[in-house]
Amino acid sequence: MTWEGAGRQKQLQMIWPERLLDRPPRPELPEGYELRCYEDTDESQYLQLMARAGFDNWDHDRLERERPSILSDGFFLVVHRATGKAVATAMAQHSPSELHPCGGVLGWVAGDPEHKGKRLGLAVCAAVVSRLVQAGYRRIYLQTDDGRLPAIKSYLKLGFEPFLFCEGMAERWQKVCETLGWPRSPDAGQ
Ligand SMILES: CC(C)(COP(=O)(O)OP(=O)(O)OC[C@H]1O[C@@H](n2cnc3c(N)ncnc32)[C@H](O)[C@@H]1OP(=O)(O)O)[C@@H](O)C(=O)NCCC(=O)NCCS
């Protein structure tokens, strides 16, 4: 989920604080939904879900490009029991980078707008963080954009903290937190 080309601003980043590594979050779902791992037969409904969440350039090849980095048992779906439909998703990925040399990433969080307001995003994110912790990652991070408020609210509620890795980040986070009415937390890093 990175684009840092000319004229485009860097994405926001958040990290899971080390002090919470021994307290991974537990996914909680409302009645009528269940959490399970993605299976190959889910591809078509997964791509439909991604499109409904606004990621409309996802197709088979796009998914295949992500596959090598996804941890085993680290690709989650929330399913609506009554319809059998996949309504939320996220993945745990091995994603080392210059800023996060041994990093694991919470990637591709998406939810069906028809099922919004039930904190299903929070549940899949909790499952991913828990899987990354279980796999031994000590640096767990994510990338997002300033306008993705439901996602950012979910990340903050879960325990992620803003990662101030370059100039301008503190100001951008200030604005996001003000918009969400979220008290500015201690900075995770500079
Ligand atoms: C991220 C996503 C999965 C969350 O879906 P969800 O779990 O159904 O989210 P909810 O509707 O329960 O909202 C989560 C929180 O954000 C809050 N929220 C929702 N819209 C908001 C807005 N416009 N402004 C401020 N807060 C908002 C909700 O009130 C809720 O807070 P609460 O738990 O304190 O009540 C979904 O919004 C999505 O697919 N977005 C598009 C894709 C995306 O942005 N992915 C993340 C990429 S980094």
Ligand as a Chemical Component Dictionary entry (heavy atoms), coordinates in Angstrom:
data_LIG
# 
_chem_comp.id                   LIG 
_chem_comp.type                 NON-POLYMER 
_chem_comp.pdbx_formal_charge   0 
_chem_comp.three_letter_code    LIG 
# 
loop_
_chem_comp_atom.comp_id 
_chem_comp_atom.atom_id 
_chem_comp_atom.alt_atom_id 
_chem_comp_atom.type_symbol 
_chem_comp_atom.charge 
_chem_comp_atom.model_Cartn_x 
_chem_comp_atom.model_Cartn_y 
_chem_comp_atom.model_Cartn_z 
_chem_comp_atom.pdbx_ordinal 
LIG C1  C1  C 0 -11.331 0.058  7.523  1  
LIG C2  C2  C 0 -12.666 -0.624 7.489  2  
LIG C3  C3  C 0 -12.496 -2.124 7.236  3  
LIG C4  C4  C 0 -13.354 -0.451 8.845  4  
LIG O1  O1  O 0 -14.637 -0.973 8.721  5  
LIG P1  P1  P 0 -15.522 -1.247 10.032 6  
LIG O2  O2  O 0 -14.815 -2.143 10.956 7  
LIG O3  O3  O 0 -16.859 -1.656 9.548  8  
LIG O4  O4  O 0 -15.544 0.185  10.681 9  
LIG P2  P2  P 0 -16.645 0.803  11.593 10 
LIG O5  O5  O 0 -17.779 1.308  10.790 11 
LIG O6  O6  O 0 -16.986 -0.167 12.711 12 
LIG O7  O7  O 0 -15.877 2.061  12.156 13 
LIG C5  C5  C 0 -14.707 1.937  12.933 14 
LIG C6  C6  C 0 -14.641 3.135  13.841 15 
LIG O8  O8  O 0 -14.430 4.326  13.072 16 
LIG C7  C7  C 0 -15.446 5.264  13.359 17 
LIG N1  N1  N 0 -15.725 5.998  12.124 18 
LIG C8  C8  C 0 -16.328 5.524  11.009 19 
LIG N2  N2  N 0 -16.387 6.492  10.071 20 
LIG C9  C9  C 0 -15.820 7.595  10.611 21 
LIG C10 C10 C 0 -15.581 8.907  10.134 22 
LIG N3  N3  N 0 -15.934 9.295  8.899  23 
LIG N4  N4  N 0 -14.978 9.791  10.967 24 
LIG C11 C11 C 0 -14.596 9.415  12.205 25 
LIG N5  N5  N 0 -14.786 8.163  12.713 26 
LIG C12 C12 C 0 -15.388 7.277  11.924 27 
LIG C13 C13 C 0 -16.622 4.458  13.827 28 
LIG O9  O9  O 0 -17.495 5.231  14.630 29 
LIG C14 C14 C 0 -15.910 3.372  14.621 30 
LIG O10 O10 O 0 -15.522 3.878  15.877 31 
LIG P3  P3  P 0 -16.060 3.163  17.232 32 
LIG O11 O11 O 0 -15.528 1.760  17.190 33 
LIG O12 O12 O 0 -15.464 3.973  18.324 34 
LIG O13 O13 O 0 -17.547 3.221  17.155 35 
LIG C15 C15 C 0 -13.575 -0.020 6.368  36 
LIG O14 O14 O 0 -13.861 1.318  6.702  37 
LIG C16 C16 C 0 -12.977 -0.057 4.970  38 
LIG O15 O15 O 0 -12.997 -1.080 4.311  39 
LIG N6  N6  N 0 -12.478 1.074  4.506  40 
LIG C17 C17 C 0 -11.952 1.182  3.131  41 
LIG C18 C18 C 0 -10.638 0.487  2.966  42 
LIG C19 C19 C 0 -9.595  1.034  3.915  43 
LIG O16 O16 O 0 -9.532  2.225  4.172  44 
LIG N7  N7  N 0 -8.749  0.127  4.411  45 
LIG C20 C20 C 0 -7.659  0.500  5.280  46 
LIG C21 C21 C 0 -6.445  0.734  4.478  47 
LIG S1  S1  S 0 -5.092  1.284  5.475  48 
# 
loop_
_chem_comp_bond.comp_id 
_chem_comp_bond.atom_id_1 
_chem_comp_bond.atom_id_2 
_chem_comp_bond.value_order 
_chem_comp_bond.pdbx_ordinal 
LIG C1  C2  SING 1  
LIG C2  C3  SING 2  
LIG C2  C4  SING 3  
LIG C2  C15 SING 4  
LIG C4  O1  SING 5  
LIG O1  P1  SING 6  
LIG P1  O2  DOUB 7  
LIG P1  O3  SING 8  
LIG P1  O4  SING 9  
LIG O4  P2  SING 10 
LIG P2  O5  DOUB 11 
LIG P2  O6  SING 12 
LIG P2  O7  SING 13 
LIG O7  C5  SING 14 
LIG C5  C6  SING 15 
LIG C6  O8  SING 16 
LIG C6  C14 SING 17 
LIG O8  C7  SING 18 
LIG C7  N1  SING 19 
LIG C7  C13 SING 20 
LIG N1  C8  SING 21 
LIG N1  C12 SING 22 
LIG C8  N2  DOUB 23 
LIG N2  C9  SING 24 
LIG C9  C10 SING 25 
LIG C9  C12 DOUB 26 
LIG C10 N3  SING 27 
LIG C10 N4  DOUB 28 
LIG N4  C11 SING 29 
LIG C11 N5  DOUB 30 
LIG N5  C12 SING 31 
LIG C13 O9  SING 32 
LIG C13 C14 SING 33 
LIG C14 O10 SING 34 
LIG O10 P3  SING 35 
LIG P3  O11 DOUB 36 
LIG P3  O12 SING 37 
LIG P3  O13 SING 38 
LIG C15 O14 SING 39 
LIG C15 C16 SING 40 
LIG C16 O15 DOUB 41 
LIG C16 N6  SING 42 
LIG N6  C17 SING 43 
LIG C17 C18 SING 44 
LIG C18 C19 SING 45 
LIG C19 O16 DOUB 46 
LIG C19 N7  SING 47 
LIG N7  C20 SING 48 
LIG C20 C21 SING 49 
LIG C21 S1  SING 50 
# 
